[in-house]
Amino acid sequence: MNKMVYREKLNQLLADVQELESLIGKLLTEEVPGVQLLSKSSSCAYSILEGIKEIESEQIRQMNARLVERQDELSHLSVLLDQYQRMAEACKKDILATKQELEASEPVLAQKEADPTAVLPNEPEPPVEEPAKQEVVETPALPVEETPKETPVRKEVDLAPVIPVAVKGNVSLNDLLEKKSLSDFRKAFSLNDRFRFRRDLFHGNEEQMNQVIADLNQIDSLDEALRFIDTNLSWDMNNETVADFIKLLEKRYI
């Protein structure tokens, strides 16, 4: 029942009540009430009663409809609550599984922190490039001509002094071979060096470390390499790990 219909019914009830009041007033003025007046009063009272019952029934119907709506809403909320509970259980299982994985990996990380020289089981050791072997050209021995045996005459032969040939920059053969093997700077690292540099100098960022090594491989002199490090990396040159890194870098530019 909308508001307009409800208001109309109330106005009708008010009119019936006023009419009944008028009829009762007439009954009070008569010494002997007439049958017609009593019948009309009774019909008016009955109409008022039916109108009130109709309004009451409509109100009850609307209340029941609202109760049904509330029950539907409660049922929907119950379904949502059940879904949220299942999601919470699934999230709880995921969190427990992740926690177990972290707890399982903690002993390995703790061992590595305690002993930086330890080799991680899953990290492959880089291949070691063997220095190129120098070919030794053997000069064939000249045939010795047989001469008639004569009485040997001792002659003093002045031998020219052997002048040692100095290698430019005091570079030994081993240094040259080592330089050749360090054409790729990453091959200068041992497995422990690689782990230590990545952890202490690049904060565990493998991609950044590989990019810096690739850039250094493109630089032709030690001075340019040091300027590159000073410009692009905020390193403390007094740090022991930085000093070890620079020491390996210097070998590349011997």
Secondary structure as the mmCIF struct_conf table of DSSP 4:
data_model
#
loop_
_struct_conf.conf_type_id
_struct_conf.id
_struct_conf.beg_label_comp_id
_struct_conf.beg_label_asym_id
_struct_conf.beg_label_seq_id
_struct_conf.end_label_comp_id
_struct_conf.end_label_asym_id
_struct_conf.end_label_seq_id
HELX_RH_AL_P HELX_RH_AL_P1 LYS A 3 THR A 29
BEND BEND1 GLU A 31 VAL A 32
HELX_RH_AL_P HELX_RH_AL_P2 VAL A 35 ALA A 114
TURN_TY1_P TURN_TY1_P1 PRO A 116 THR A 117
BEND BEND2 ALA A 118 ALA A 118
HELX_LH_PP_P HELX_LH_PP_P1 VAL A 119 LEU A 120
TURN_TY1_P TURN_TY1_P2 PRO A 121 ASN A 122
BEND BEND3 GLU A 123 GLU A 123
HELX_LH_PP_P HELX_LH_PP_P2 PRO A 124 GLU A 146
HELX_LH_PP_P HELX_LH_PP_P3 LEU A 159 VAL A 167
HELX_RH_3T_P HELX_RH_3T_P1 LYS A 168 ASN A 170
HELX_RH_AL_P HELX_RH_AL_P3 LEU A 173 SER A 181
TURN_TY1_P TURN_TY1_P3 LEU A 182 LEU A 182
BEND BEND4 SER A 183 ASP A 184
HELX_RH_3T_P HELX_RH_3T_P2 PHE A 185 ALA A 188
HELX_RH_AL_P HELX_RH_AL_P4 LEU A 191 ASP A 200
TURN_TY1_P TURN_TY1_P4 LEU A 201 LEU A 201
BEND BEND5 PHE A 202 PHE A 202
TURN_TY1_P TURN_TY1_P5 HIS A 203 GLY A 204
HELX_RH_AL_P HELX_RH_AL_P5 GLU A 206 ASN A 217
TURN_TY1_P TURN_TY1_P6 GLN A 218 GLN A 218
BEND BEND6 SER A 221 SER A 221
HELX_RH_AL_P HELX_RH_AL_P6 LEU A 222 ASN A 232
TURN_TY1_P TURN_TY1_P7 MET A 237 ASN A 238
BEND BEND7 ASN A 239 ASN A 239
HELX_RH_AL_P HELX_RH_AL_P7 GLU A 240 ARG A 252
TURN_TY1_P TURN_TY1_P8 TYR A 253 TYR A 253
#
